[in-house]
């Protein structure tokens, strides 16, 4: 795979970090204004991580196959 770095390829690259920066600033202001919001955010992150781990475990379990090895 060959990656070419030029001005056209990186032209819109600044947009994603800028959006995430604004979101984090707004989230910080909201947490400062409503301290209980931090509890909900942390709980939501825990639930999201738990669901992700369960999904990965389920997907891994579905891929594992067992073969019986008979002794001769």
PDB file with one MODEL, atoms N, CA, C and O in Angstrom:
MODEL        1
ATOM      1  N   UNK A   1       0.845  -1.166   0.000  1.00  0.00           N
ATOM      2  CA  UNK A   1       0.000   0.000   0.000  1.00  0.00           C
ATOM      3  C   UNK A   1       0.899   1.241   0.000  1.00  0.00           C
ATOM      4  O   UNK A   1       1.832   1.345   0.796  1.00  0.00           O
ATOM      5  N   UNK A   2       0.615   2.132  -0.862  1.00  0.00           N
ATOM      6  CA  UNK A   2       1.422   3.332  -1.000  1.00  0.00           C
ATOM      7  C   UNK A   2       0.601   4.540  -0.573  1.00  0.00           C
ATOM      8  O   UNK A   2      -0.515   4.752  -1.046  1.00  0.00           O
ATOM      9  N   UNK A   3       1.165   5.314   0.316  1.00  0.00           N
ATOM     10  CA  UNK A   3       0.481   6.504   0.804  1.00  0.00           C
ATOM     11  C   UNK A   3       1.226   7.724   0.285  1.00  0.00           C
ATOM     12  O   UNK A   3       2.440   7.850   0.448  1.00  0.00           O
ATOM     13  N   UNK A   4       0.484   8.602  -0.331  1.00  0.00           N
ATOM     14  CA  UNK A   4       1.073   9.824  -0.862  1.00  0.00           C
ATOM     15  C   UNK A   4       0.599  10.989   0.003  1.00  0.00           C
ATOM     16  O   UNK A   4      -0.600  11.242   0.118  1.00  0.00           O
ATOM     17  N   UNK A   5       1.541  11.684   0.603  1.00  0.00           N
ATOM     18  CA  UNK A   5       1.202  12.844   1.413  1.00  0.00           C
ATOM     19  C   UNK A   5       1.375  14.109   0.572  1.00  0.00           C
ATOM     20  O   UNK A   5       2.488  14.506   0.225  1.00  0.00           O
ATOM     21  N   UNK A   6       0.279  14.700   0.270  1.00  0.00           N
ATOM     22  CA  UNK A   6       0.334  15.969  -0.441  1.00  0.00           C
ATOM     23  C   UNK A   6      -0.722  16.907   0.127  1.00  0.00           C
ATOM     24  O   UNK A   6      -1.476  16.533   1.025  1.00  0.00           O
ATOM     25  N   UNK A   7      -0.771  18.097  -0.386  1.00  0.00           N
ATOM     26  CA  UNK A   7      -1.680  19.098   0.146  1.00  0.00           C
ATOM     27  C   UNK A   7      -3.148  18.698  -0.023  1.00  0.00           C
ATOM     28  O   UNK A   7      -3.963  18.996   0.850  1.00  0.00           O
ATOM     29  N   UNK A   8      -3.496  18.044  -1.104  1.00  0.00           N
ATOM     30  CA  UNK A   8      -4.891  17.669  -1.340  1.00  0.00           C
ATOM     31  C   UNK A   8      -5.330  16.559  -0.390  1.00  0.00           C
ATOM     32  O   UNK A   8      -6.480  16.538   0.049  1.00  0.00           O
ATOM     33  N   UNK A   9      -4.424  15.637  -0.072  1.00  0.00           N
ATOM     34  CA  UNK A   9      -4.779  14.507   0.785  1.00  0.00           C
ATOM     35  C   UNK A   9      -4.995  14.937   2.232  1.00  0.00           C
ATOM     36  O   UNK A   9      -5.809  14.339   2.936  1.00  0.00           O
ATOM     37  N   UNK A  10      -4.284  15.957   2.681  1.00  0.00           N
ATOM     38  CA  UNK A  10      -4.383  16.385   4.077  1.00  0.00           C
ATOM     39  C   UNK A  10      -5.198  17.655   4.248  1.00  0.00           C
ATOM     40  O   UNK A  10      -5.175  18.260   5.320  1.00  0.00           O
ATOM     41  N   UNK A  11      -5.901  18.062   3.240  1.00  0.00           N
ATOM     42  CA  UNK A  11      -6.619  19.328   3.290  1.00  0.00           C
ATOM     43  C   UNK A  11      -7.725  19.328   4.345  1.00  0.00           C
ATOM     44  O   UNK A  11      -7.894  20.329   5.042  1.00  0.00           O
ATOM     45  N   UNK A  12      -8.479  18.245   4.483  1.00  0.00           N
ATOM     46  CA  UNK A  12      -9.565  18.203   5.451  1.00  0.00           C
ATOM     47  C   UNK A  12      -9.188  17.527   6.748  1.00  0.00           C
ATOM     48  O   UNK A  12     -10.057  17.265   7.580  1.00  0.00           O
ATOM     49  N   UNK A  13      -7.922  17.241   6.940  1.00  0.00           N
ATOM     50  CA  UNK A  13      -7.477  16.491   8.119  1.00  0.00           C
ATOM     51  C   UNK A  13      -7.653  17.282   9.408  1.00  0.00           C
ATOM     52  O   UNK A  13      -7.826  16.683  10.469  1.00  0.00           O
ATOM     53  N   UNK A  14      -7.615  18.599   9.347  1.00  0.00           N
ATOM     54  CA  UNK A  14      -7.718  19.442  10.529  1.00  0.00           C
ATOM     55  C   UNK A  14      -9.118  19.443  11.116  1.00  0.00           C
ATOM     56  O   UNK A  14      -9.296  19.794  12.283  1.00  0.00           O
ATOM     57  N   UNK A  15     -10.111  19.060  10.332  1.00  0.00           N
ATOM     58  CA  UNK A  15     -11.498  19.185  10.769  1.00  0.00           C
ATOM     59  C   UNK A  15     -11.835  18.246  11.923  1.00  0.00           C
ATOM     60  O   UNK A  15     -12.504  18.665  12.867  1.00  0.00           O
ATOM     61  N   UNK A  16     -11.397  17.003  11.879  1.00  0.00           N
ATOM     62  CA  UNK A  16     -11.726  16.044  12.940  1.00  0.00           C
ATOM     63  C   UNK A  16     -11.145  16.468  14.286  1.00  0.00           C
ATOM     64  O   UNK A  16     -11.883  16.494  15.271  1.00  0.00           O
ATOM     65  N   UNK A  17      -9.844  16.805  14.377  1.00  0.00           N
ATOM     66  CA  UNK A  17      -9.342  17.261  15.684  1.00  0.00           C
ATOM     67  C   UNK A  17     -10.025  18.537  16.176  1.00  0.00           C
ATOM     68  O   UNK A  17     -10.223  18.714  17.378  1.00  0.00           O
ATOM     69  N   UNK A  18     -10.379  19.413  15.258  1.00  0.00           N
ATOM     70  CA  UNK A  18     -11.057  20.644  15.658  1.00  0.00           C
ATOM     71  C   UNK A  18     -12.440  20.344  16.242  1.00  0.00           C
ATOM     72  O   UNK A  18     -12.831  20.936  17.247  1.00  0.00           O
ATOM     73  N   UNK A  19     -13.169  19.436  15.620  1.00  0.00           N
ATOM     74  CA  UNK A  19     -14.499  19.063  16.123  1.00  0.00           C
ATOM     75  C   UNK A  19     -14.380  18.400  17.491  1.00  0.00           C
ATOM     76  O   UNK A  19     -15.138  18.721  18.406  1.00  0.00           O
ATOM     77  N   UNK A  20     -13.424  17.470  17.636  1.00  0.00           N
ATOM     78  CA  UNK A  20     -13.236  16.811  18.923  1.00  0.00           C
ATOM     79  C   UNK A  20     -12.818  17.820  19.995  1.00  0.00           C
ATOM     80  O   UNK A  20     -13.249  17.709  21.144  1.00  0.00           O
ATOM     81  N   UNK A  21     -12.001  18.783  19.642  1.00  0.00           N
ATOM     82  CA  UNK A  21     -11.598  19.809  20.595  1.00  0.00           C
ATOM     83  C   UNK A  21     -12.780  20.618  21.089  1.00  0.00           C
ATOM     84  O   UNK A  21     -12.907  20.862  22.289  1.00  0.00           O
ATOM     85  N   UNK A  22     -13.641  21.034  20.183  1.00  0.00           N
ATOM     86  CA  UNK A  22     -14.831  21.797  20.561  1.00  0.00           C
ATOM     87  C   UNK A  22     -15.756  20.958  21.430  1.00  0.00           C
ATOM     88  O   UNK A  22     -16.313  21.456  22.408  1.00  0.00           O
ATOM     89  N   UNK A  23     -15.921  19.681  21.076  1.00  0.00           N
ATOM     90  CA  UNK A  23     -16.786  18.793  21.860  1.00  0.00           C
ATOM     91  C   UNK A  23     -16.243  18.646  23.277  1.00  0.00           C
ATOM     92  O   UNK A  23     -17.010  18.709  24.237  1.00  0.00           O
ATOM     93  N   UNK A  24     -14.939  18.451  23.422  1.00  0.00           N
ATOM     94  CA  UNK A  24     -14.355  18.291  24.756  1.00  0.00           C
ATOM     95  C   UNK A  24     -14.455  19.580  25.574  1.00  0.00           C
ATOM     96  O   UNK A  24     -14.668  19.523  26.785  1.00  0.00           O
ATOM     97  N   UNK A  25     -14.307  20.719  24.942  1.00  0.00           N
ATOM     98  CA  UNK A  25     -14.459  21.986  25.655  1.00  0.00           C
ATOM     99  C   UNK A  25     -15.901  22.147  26.136  1.00  0.00           C
ATOM    100  O   UNK A  25     -16.131  22.518  27.287  1.00  0.00           O
ATOM    101  N   UNK A  26     -16.858  21.875  25.276  1.00  0.00           N
ATOM    102  CA  UNK A  26     -18.262  21.968  25.678  1.00  0.00           C
ATOM    103  C   UNK A  26     -18.600  20.966  26.779  1.00  0.00           C
ATOM    104  O   UNK A  26     -19.352  21.278  27.702  1.00  0.00           O
ATOM    105  N   UNK A  27     -18.044  19.770  26.677  1.00  0.00           N
ATOM    106  CA  UNK A  27     -18.266  18.758  27.708  1.00  0.00           C
ATOM    107  C   UNK A  27     -17.686  19.205  29.042  1.00  0.00           C
ATOM    108  O   UNK A  27     -18.303  19.001  30.088  1.00  0.00           O
ATOM    109  N   UNK A  28     -16.506  19.810  29.014  1.00  0.00           N
ATOM    110  CA  UNK A  28     -15.920  20.333  30.239  1.00  0.00           C
ATOM    111  C   UNK A  28     -16.754  21.429  30.863  1.00  0.00           C
ATOM    112  O   UNK A  28     -16.915  21.468  32.083  1.00  0.00           O
ATOM    113  N   UNK A  29     -17.284  22.317  30.045  1.00  0.00           N
ATOM    114  CA  UNK A  29     -18.149  23.388  30.558  1.00  0.00           C
ATOM    115  C   UNK A  29     -19.417  22.795  31.153  1.00  0.00           C
ATOM    116  O   UNK A  29     -19.868  23.225  32.214  1.00  0.00           O
ATOM    117  N   UNK A  30     -19.993  21.811  30.475  1.00  0.00           N
ATOM    118  CA  UNK A  30     -21.210  21.176  30.999  1.00  0.00           C
ATOM    119  C   UNK A  30     -20.947  20.459  32.319  1.00  0.00           C
ATOM    120  O   UNK A  30     -21.767  20.537  33.234  1.00  0.00           O
ATOM    121  N   UNK A  31     -19.824  19.766  32.433  1.00  0.00           N
ATOM    122  CA  UNK A  31     -19.491  19.077  33.680  1.00  0.00           C
ATOM    123  C   UNK A  31     -19.277  20.096  34.802  1.00  0.00           C
ATOM    124  O   UNK A  31     -19.671  19.857  35.943  1.00  0.00           O
ATOM    125  N   UNK A  32     -18.657  21.224  34.479  1.00  0.00           N
ATOM    126  CA  UNK A  32     -18.460  22.274  35.482  1.00  0.00           C
ATOM    127  C   UNK A  32     -19.803  22.857  35.930  1.00  0.00           C
ATOM    128  O   UNK A  32     -19.989  23.154  37.110  1.00  0.00           O
ATOM    129  N   UNK A  33     -20.727  23.017  34.998  1.00  0.00           N
ATOM    130  CA  UNK A  33     -22.027  23.601  35.315  1.00  0.00           C
ATOM    131  C   UNK A  33     -22.931  22.604  36.036  1.00  0.00           C
ATOM    132  O   UNK A  33     -23.671  22.976  36.946  1.00  0.00           O
ATOM    133  N   UNK A  34     -22.870  21.343  35.629  1.00  0.00           N
ATOM    134  CA  UNK A  34     -23.719  20.295  36.211  1.00  0.00           C
ATOM    135  C   UNK A  34     -22.809  19.154  36.667  1.00  0.00           C
ATOM    136  O   UNK A  34     -22.532  18.246  35.883  1.00  0.00           O
ATOM    137  N   UNK A  35     -22.340  19.179  37.907  1.00  0.00           N
ATOM    138  CA  UNK A  35     -21.387  18.158  38.373  1.00  0.00           C
ATOM    139  C   UNK A  35     -21.923  16.728  38.310  1.00  0.00           C
ATOM    140  O   UNK A  35     -21.146  15.789  38.143  1.00  0.00           O
ATOM    141  N   UNK A  36     -23.224  16.550  38.439  1.00  0.00           N
ATOM    142  CA  UNK A  36     -23.795  15.200  38.359  1.00  0.00           C
ATOM    143  C   UNK A  36     -23.632  14.599  36.966  1.00  0.00           C
ATOM    144  O   UNK A  36     -23.706  13.382  36.795  1.00  0.00           O
ATOM    145  N   UNK A  37     -23.416  15.438  35.996  1.00  0.00           N
ATOM    146  CA  UNK A  37     -23.242  14.964  34.630  1.00  0.00           C
ATOM    147  C   UNK A  37     -22.009  14.068  34.509  1.00  0.00           C
ATOM    148  O   UNK A  37     -21.986  13.151  33.688  1.00  0.00           O
ATOM    149  N   UNK A  38     -20.988  14.329  35.320  1.00  0.00           N
ATOM    150  CA  UNK A  38     -19.782  13.511  35.297  1.00  0.00           C
ATOM    151  C   UNK A  38     -20.090  12.066  35.650  1.00  0.00           C
ATOM    152  O   UNK A  38     -19.520  11.148  35.059  1.00  0.00           O
ATOM    153  N   UNK A  39     -20.983  11.853  36.607  1.00  0.00           N
ATOM    154  CA  UNK A  39     -21.368  10.486  36.986  1.00  0.00           C
ATOM    155  C   UNK A  39     -22.021   9.766  35.814  1.00  0.00           C
ATOM    156  O   UNK A  39     -21.729   8.597  35.560  1.00  0.00           O
ATOM    157  N   UNK A  40     -22.890  10.450  35.109  1.00  0.00           N
ATOM    158  CA  UNK A  40     -23.571   9.836  33.977  1.00  0.00           C
ATOM    159  C   UNK A  40     -22.597   9.528  32.833  1.00  0.00           C
ATOM    160  O   UNK A  40     -22.719   8.502  32.164  1.00  0.00           O
ATOM    161  N   UNK A  41     -21.648  10.411  32.622  1.00  0.00           N
ATOM    162  CA  UNK A  41     -20.661  10.194  31.561  1.00  0.00           C
ATOM    163  C   UNK A  41     -19.796   8.987  31.879  1.00  0.00           C
ATOM    164  O   UNK A  41     -19.569   8.137  31.018  1.00  0.00           O
ATOM    165  N   UNK A  42     -19.311   8.907  33.121  1.00  0.00           N
ATOM    166  CA  UNK A  42     -18.481   7.770  33.518  1.00  0.00           C
ATOM    167  C   UNK A  42     -19.275   6.476  33.451  1.00  0.00           C
ATOM    168  O   UNK A  42     -18.765   5.464  32.969  1.00  0.00           O
ATOM    169  N   UNK A  43     -20.511   6.491  33.925  1.00  0.00           N
ATOM    170  CA  UNK A  43     -21.353   5.298  33.859  1.00  0.00           C
ATOM    171  C   UNK A  43     -21.601   4.891  32.411  1.00  0.00           C
ATOM    172  O   UNK A  43     -21.586   3.704  32.086  1.00  0.00           O
ATOM    173  N   UNK A  44     -21.826   5.868  31.546  1.00  0.00           N
ATOM    174  CA  UNK A  44     -22.029   5.567  30.123  1.00  0.00           C
ATOM    175  C   UNK A  44     -20.799   4.959  29.479  1.00  0.00           C
ATOM    176  O   UNK A  44     -20.905   4.051  28.654  1.00  0.00           O
ATOM    177  N   UNK A  45     -19.613   5.468  29.863  1.00  0.00           N
ATOM    178  CA  UNK A  45     -18.372   4.898  29.334  1.00  0.00           C
ATOM    179  C   UNK A  45     -18.213   3.462  29.804  1.00  0.00           C
ATOM    180  O   UNK A  45     -17.845   2.593  29.013  1.00  0.00           O
ATOM    181  N   UNK A  46     -18.486   3.195  31.092  1.00  0.00           N
ATOM    182  CA  UNK A  46     -18.391   1.827  31.605  1.00  0.00           C
ATOM    183  C   UNK A  46     -19.336   0.886  30.867  1.00  0.00           C
ATOM    184  O   UNK A  46     -18.949  -0.230  30.522  1.00  0.00           O
ATOM    185  N   UNK A  47     -20.562   1.322  30.623  1.00  0.00           N
ATOM    186  CA  UNK A  47     -21.529   0.490  29.908  1.00  0.00           C
ATOM    187  C   UNK A  47     -21.058   0.244  28.476  1.00  0.00           C
ATOM    188  O   UNK A  47     -21.143  -0.880  27.981  1.00  0.00           O
ATOM    189  N   UNK A  48     -20.564   1.283  27.810  1.00  0.00           N
ATOM    190  CA  UNK A  48     -20.095   1.132  26.426  1.00  0.00           C
ATOM    191  C   UNK A  48     -18.908   0.172  26.351  1.00  0.00           C
ATOM    192  O   UNK A  48     -18.841  -0.664  25.451  1.00  0.00           O
ATOM    193  N   UNK A  49     -17.972   0.290  27.295  1.00  0.00           N
ATOM    194  CA  UNK A  49     -16.816  -0.615  27.307  1.00  0.00           C
ATOM    195  C   UNK A  49     -17.269  -2.046  27.591  1.00  0.00           C
ATOM    196  O   UNK A  49     -16.776  -2.989  26.972  1.00  0.00           O
ATOM    197  N   UNK A  50     -18.193  -2.207  28.514  1.00  0.00           N
ATOM    198  CA  UNK A  50     -18.712  -3.542  28.825  1.00  0.00           C
ATOM    199  C   UNK A  50     -19.404  -4.191  27.640  1.00  0.00           C
ATOM    200  O   UNK A  50     -19.188  -5.370  27.358  1.00  0.00           O
ATOM    201  N   UNK A  51     -20.227  -3.430  26.951  1.00  0.00           N
ATOM    202  CA  UNK A  51     -20.921  -3.966  25.773  1.00  0.00           C
ATOM    203  C   UNK A  51     -19.918  -4.306  24.671  1.00  0.00           C
ATOM    204  O   UNK A  51     -20.067  -5.318  23.986  1.00  0.00           O
ATOM    205  N   UNK A  52     -18.912  -3.475  24.501  1.00  0.00           N
ATOM    206  CA  UNK A  52     -17.879  -3.740  23.497  1.00  0.00           C
ATOM    207  C   UNK A  52     -17.121  -5.016  23.817  1.00  0.00           C
ATOM    208  O   UNK A  52     -16.889  -5.841  22.933  1.00  0.00           O
ATOM    209  N   UNK A  53     -16.733  -5.186  25.079  1.00  0.00           N
ATOM    210  CA  UNK A  53     -16.010  -6.399  25.473  1.00  0.00           C
ATOM    211  C   UNK A  53     -16.865  -7.654  25.315  1.00  0.00           C
ATOM    212  O   UNK A  53     -16.371  -8.696  24.885  1.00  0.00           O
ATOM    213  N   UNK A  54     -18.137  -7.552  25.659  1.00  0.00           N
ATOM    214  CA  UNK A  54     -19.025  -8.701  25.459  1.00  0.00           C
ATOM    215  C   UNK A  54     -19.175  -9.035  23.978  1.00  0.00           C
ATOM    216  O   UNK A  54     -19.195 -10.205  23.595  1.00  0.00           O
ATOM    217  N   UNK A  55     -19.279  -8.007  23.157  1.00  0.00           N
ATOM    218  CA  UNK A  55     -19.368  -8.235  21.713  1.00  0.00           C
ATOM    219  C   UNK A  55     -18.118  -8.886  21.158  1.00  0.00           C
ATOM    220  O   UNK A  55     -18.203  -9.797  20.335  1.00  0.00           O
ATOM    221  N   UNK A  56     -16.950  -8.423  21.605  1.00  0.00           N
ATOM    222  CA  UNK A  56     -15.694  -9.034  21.162  1.00  0.00           C
ATOM    223  C   UNK A  56     -15.587 -10.481  21.622  1.00  0.00           C
ATOM    224  O   UNK A  56     -15.141 -11.349  20.872  1.00  0.00           O
ATOM    225  N   UNK A  57     -16.003 -10.737  22.868  1.00  0.00           N
ATOM    226  CA  UNK A  57     -15.953 -12.110  23.384  1.00  0.00           C
ATOM    227  C   UNK A  57     -16.896 -13.016  22.598  1.00  0.00           C
ATOM    228  O   UNK A  57     -16.558 -14.158  22.289  1.00  0.00           O
ATOM    229  N   UNK A  58     -18.062 -12.505  22.283  1.00  0.00           N
ATOM    230  CA  UNK A  58     -19.036 -13.294  21.541  1.00  0.00           C
ATOM    231  C   UNK A  58     -18.528 -13.585  20.130  1.00  0.00           C
ATOM    232  O   UNK A  58     -18.674 -14.699  19.625  1.00  0.00           O
ATOM    233  N   UNK A  59     -17.939 -12.585  19.509  1.00  0.00           N
ATOM    234  CA  UNK A  59     -17.403 -12.755  18.165  1.00  0.00           C
ATOM    235  C   UNK A  59     -16.231 -13.738  18.175  1.00  0.00           C
ATOM    236  O   UNK A  59     -16.112 -14.569  17.274  1.00  0.00           O
ATOM    237  N   UNK A  60     -15.376 -13.648  19.177  1.00  0.00           N
ATOM    238  CA  UNK A  60     -14.242 -14.571  19.281  1.00  0.00           C
ATOM    239  C   UNK A  60     -14.732 -15.982  19.521  1.00  0.00           C
ATOM    240  O   UNK A  60     -14.204 -16.926  18.933  1.00  0.00           O
ATOM    241  N   UNK A  61     -15.724 -16.147  20.367  1.00  0.00           N
ATOM    242  CA  UNK A  61     -16.264 -17.478  20.644  1.00  0.00           C
ATOM    243  C   UNK A  61     -16.882 -18.089  19.396  1.00  0.00           C
ATOM    244  O   UNK A  61     -16.784 -19.298  19.184  1.00  0.00           O
ATOM    245  N   UNK A  62     -17.505 -17.283  18.584  1.00  0.00           N
ATOM    246  CA  UNK A  62     -18.128 -17.787  17.360  1.00  0.00           C
ATOM    247  C   UNK A  62     -17.075 -18.249  16.360  1.00  0.00           C
ATOM    248  O   UNK A  62     -17.352 -19.115  15.530  1.00  0.00           O
ATOM    249  N   UNK A  63     -15.870 -17.682  16.428  1.00  0.00           N
ATOM    250  CA  UNK A  63     -14.818 -18.053  15.474  1.00  0.00           C
ATOM    251  C   UNK A  63     -14.039 -19.289  15.899  1.00  0.00           C
ATOM    252  O   UNK A  63     -13.400 -19.933  15.066  1.00  0.00           O
ATOM    253  N   UNK A  64     -14.082 -19.628  17.182  1.00  0.00           N
ATOM    254  CA  UNK A  64     -13.310 -20.762  17.673  1.00  0.00           C
ATOM    255  C   UNK A  64     -14.027 -22.047  17.279  1.00  0.00           C
ATOM    256  O   UNK A  64     -15.225 -22.203  17.517  1.00  0.00           O
ATOM    257  N   UNK A  65     -13.289 -22.949  16.683  1.00  0.00           N
ATOM    258  CA  UNK A  65     -13.877 -24.240  16.331  1.00  0.00           C
ATOM    259  C   UNK A  65     -13.040 -25.340  16.969  1.00  0.00           C
ATOM    260  O   UNK A  65     -11.818 -25.233  17.081  1.00  0.00           O
ATOM    261  N   UNK A  66     -13.716 -26.381  17.376  1.00  0.00           N
ATOM    262  CA  UNK A  66     -13.052 -27.488  18.043  1.00  0.00           C
ATOM    263  C   UNK A  66     -13.079 -28.707  17.141  1.00  0.00           C
ATOM    264  O   UNK A  66     -14.077 -28.991  16.477  1.00  0.00           O
ATOM    265  N   UNK A  67     -11.968 -29.417  17.131  1.00  0.00           N
ATOM    266  CA  UNK A  67     -11.895 -30.670  16.390  1.00  0.00           C
ATOM    267  C   UNK A  67     -11.577 -31.780  17.354  1.00  0.00           C
ATOM    268  O   UNK A  67     -10.804 -31.597  18.294  1.00  0.00           O
ATOM    269  N   UNK A  68     -12.162 -32.910  17.127  1.00  0.00           N
ATOM    270  CA  UNK A  68     -11.867 -34.068  17.956  1.00  0.00           C
ATOM    271  C   UNK A  68     -10.646 -34.780  17.369  1.00  0.00           C
ATOM    272  O   UNK A  68     -10.588 -35.078  16.176  1.00  0.00           O
ATOM    273  N   UNK A  69      -9.703 -35.033  18.219  1.00  0.00           N
ATOM    274  CA  UNK A  69      -8.514 -35.744  17.792  1.00  0.00           C
ATOM    275  C   UNK A  69      -8.611 -37.156  18.317  1.00  0.00           C
ATOM    276  O   UNK A  69      -8.512 -37.398  19.520  1.00  0.00           O
ATOM    277  N   UNK A  70      -8.806 -38.086  17.401  1.00  0.00           N
ATOM    278  CA  UNK A  70      -8.943 -39.501  17.783  1.00  0.00           C
ATOM    279  C   UNK A  70      -7.562 -40.142  17.867  1.00  0.00           C
ATOM    280  O   UNK A  70      -6.690 -39.924  17.026  1.00  0.00           O
ATOM    281  N   UNK A  71      -7.405 -40.931  18.903  1.00  0.00           N
ATOM    282  CA  UNK A  71      -6.158 -41.677  19.005  1.00  0.00           C
ATOM    283  C   UNK A  71      -6.253 -42.923  18.156  1.00  0.00           C
ATOM    284  O   UNK A  71      -7.296 -43.577  18.127  1.00  0.00           O
ATOM    285  N   UNK A  72      -5.183 -43.259  17.467  1.00  0.00           N
ATOM    286  CA  UNK A  72      -5.176 -44.465  16.621  1.00  0.00           C
ATOM    287  C   UNK A  72      -4.664 -45.659  17.388  1.00  0.00           C
ATOM    288  O   UNK A  72      -4.588 -46.759  16.840  1.00  0.00           O
TER     289      UNK A  72
ENDMDL
END
